[in-house]
């Protein structure tokens, strides 16, 4: 599947951005792109918050 356009672009995949993207994606006729720029912690790794 390939798209040249998006109906909505949500910048930021935090709590609010994820909710907004989920709500917008409820329309099967629309397209949503969620853009997130997280920190790079190294190849194949991710940061885990301490308890």
KOLTINU-864685 format. One record per atom (N, C-alpha, C): residue number from 0; chain; atom name; x, y, z. Coordinates in steps of 0.05 Angstrom, whole numbers, plus 5000, padded with zeros to 4 digits. Example, Ala and Ser with C-alpha at 12.3 -4.5 7.8 and 13.67 -1.06 7.14 Angstrom:
2
0/A/N/5264/4886/5156
0/A/CA/5246/4910/5156
0/A/C/5264/4934/5156
1/A/N/5257/4955/5142
1/A/CA/5273/4979/5143
1/A/C/5258/5001/5157
! end
This chain:
51
0/A/N/5017/4977/5000
0/A/CA/5000/5000/5000
0/A/C/5018/5025/5000
1/A/N/5013/5044/4982
1/A/CA/5029/5068/4980
1/A/C/5011/5092/4980
2/A/N/5019/5113/4994
2/A/CA/5003/5137/4996
2/A/C/5021/5161/4988
3/A/N/5009/5179/4973
3/A/CA/5024/5204/4967
3/A/C/5014/5227/4984
4/A/N/4991/5224/4997
4/A/CA/4980/5245/5013
4/A/C/4970/5234/5039
5/A/N/4967/5251/5059
5/A/CA/4954/5243/5084
5/A/C/4933/5264/5091
6/A/N/4910/5254/5100
6/A/CA/4889/5272/5108
6/A/C/4896/5288/5133
7/A/N/4910/5274/5152
7/A/CA/4918/5287/5177
7/A/C/4947/5280/5183
8/A/N/4962/5299/5194
8/A/CA/4989/5294/5204
8/A/C/4989/5302/5233
9/A/N/4995/5284/5251
9/A/CA/4996/5290/5279
9/A/C/5026/5289/5287
10/A/N/5036/5311/5298
10/A/CA/5064/5313/5305
10/A/C/5066/5309/5336
11/A/N/5080/5288/5344
11/A/CA/5083/5282/5372
11/A/C/5067/5258/5379
12/A/N/5080/5236/5387
12/A/CA/5067/5211/5394
12/A/C/5064/5207/5424
13/A/N/5063/5229/5439
13/A/CA/5059/5227/5468
13/A/C/5031/5220/5474
14/A/N/5023/5225/5499
14/A/CA/4996/5218/5507
14/A/C/4974/5231/5490
15/A/N/4976/5257/5487
15/A/CA/4955/5271/5472
15/A/C/4956/5265/5442
16/A/N/4980/5264/5431
16/A/CA/4983/5258/5402
16/A/C/4973/5231/5395
17/A/N/4977/5211/5412
17/A/CA/4967/5185/5407
17/A/C/4937/5183/5408
18/A/N/4925/5198/5427
18/A/CA/4896/5198/5429
18/A/C/4884/5212/5404
19/A/N/4895/5234/5396
19/A/CA/4885/5249/5373
19/A/C/4888/5231/5348
20/A/N/4911/5218/5344
20/A/CA/4914/5201/5321
20/A/C/4894/5177/5321
21/A/N/4889/5166/5345
21/A/CA/4870/5144/5347
21/A/C/4842/5153/5340
22/A/N/4835/5177/5349
22/A/CA/4808/5187/5343
22/A/C/4805/5193/5313
23/A/N/4825/5205/5301
23/A/CA/4824/5211/5273
23/A/C/4824/5186/5256
24/A/N/4837/5165/5265
24/A/CA/4839/5141/5249
24/A/C/4813/5124/5249
25/A/N/4794/5133/5265
25/A/CA/4768/5119/5266
25/A/C/4752/5122/5240
26/A/N/4759/5141/5223
26/A/CA/4746/5145/5197
26/A/C/4760/5128/5176
27/A/N/4747/5107/5166
27/A/CA/4761/5089/5147
27/A/C/4768/5103/5121
28/A/N/4755/5125/5115
28/A/CA/4761/5139/5090
28/A/C/4785/5158/5092
29/A/N/4794/5163/5117
29/A/CA/4816/5182/5121
29/A/C/4842/5168/5125
30/A/N/4864/5184/5123
30/A/CA/4891/5173/5129
30/A/C/4904/5191/5150
31/A/N/4918/5178/5168
31/A/CA/4931/5192/5190
31/A/C/4961/5184/5190
32/A/N/4978/5204/5193
32/A/CA/5007/5199/5197
32/A/C/5014/5210/5224
33/A/N/5026/5193/5241
33/A/CA/5036/5202/5267
33/A/C/5066/5203/5266
34/A/N/5077/5227/5271
34/A/CA/5106/5232/5269
34/A/C/5117/5235/5298
35/A/N/5137/5219/5304
35/A/CA/5150/5221/5331
35/A/C/5180/5222/5327
36/A/N/5193/5239/5342
36/A/CA/5223/5241/5341
36/A/C/5233/5236/5369
37/A/N/5237/5210/5375
37/A/CA/5247/5203/5401
37/A/C/5278/5204/5402
38/A/N/5288/5202/5426
38/A/CA/5317/5202/5430
38/A/C/5329/5176/5421
39/A/N/5353/5177/5409
39/A/CA/5367/5154/5401
39/A/C/5385/5145/5423
40/A/N/5381/5120/5432
40/A/CA/5397/5109/5455
40/A/C/5418/5090/5445
41/A/N/5418/5083/5420
41/A/CA/5437/5064/5410
41/A/C/5424/5044/5391
42/A/N/5439/5029/5376
42/A/CA/5427/5010/5357
42/A/C/5413/4988/5372
43/A/N/5388/4984/5366
43/A/CA/5372/4962/5377
43/A/C/5366/4964/5407
44/A/N/5369/4988/5418
44/A/CA/5363/4991/5447
44/A/C/5342/5012/5450
45/A/N/5330/5012/5474
45/A/CA/5311/5033/5481
45/A/C/5314/5040/5510
46/A/N/5308/5064/5517
46/A/CA/5310/5073/5545
46/A/C/5287/5063/5561
47/A/N/5292/5053/5584
47/A/CA/5270/5043/5602
47/A/C/5272/5060/5627
48/A/N/5250/5074/5634
48/A/CA/5251/5090/5659
48/A/C/5255/5073/5684
49/A/N/5269/5083/5703
49/A/CA/5273/5068/5728
49/A/C/5248/5071/5745
50/A/N/5244/5051/5762
50/A/CA/5220/5050/5779
50/A/C/5223/5069/5803
! end
